[in-house]
C-alpha cells in the first residue's frame, strides 16, 4: 500500500471520483462524500458503494469536480515541496 497515494492525487487532478480504503494516506487526502469516497476495506462495503454508484446515488461528476478543486487548492507542487521540507526539518531536529 502506498503511504500517501500519488495515484489518488493524480486521479483527483483529472476530475475523477476516487474510491479508497479509509485509512492511511487516503484519509489525509479525501473528504468522504465530498471529493471522493472512502470505505472500511471490506468487500461488502465496496460492493455497497459500487451498487449505490450504479443506482445513481452519488453525484460522480460533482464529486470529481470537487476532487480537482481539492488538488488545485491543497496539492500544488509548491505546497507539496513545503510540506516535504517541513517534515524533513522535523526529522532532522
Buried (B, 14 or more C-beta within 10 A) or exposed (E): EEEEBEEBBEBBBEBBBBBBBBEBBBBEBBEEEEBBBBBEEEEEBBEEBEEEBEEEEBEBEEBBBBBBEBBEEBBEEEEBEEEEEEEEEEEEE
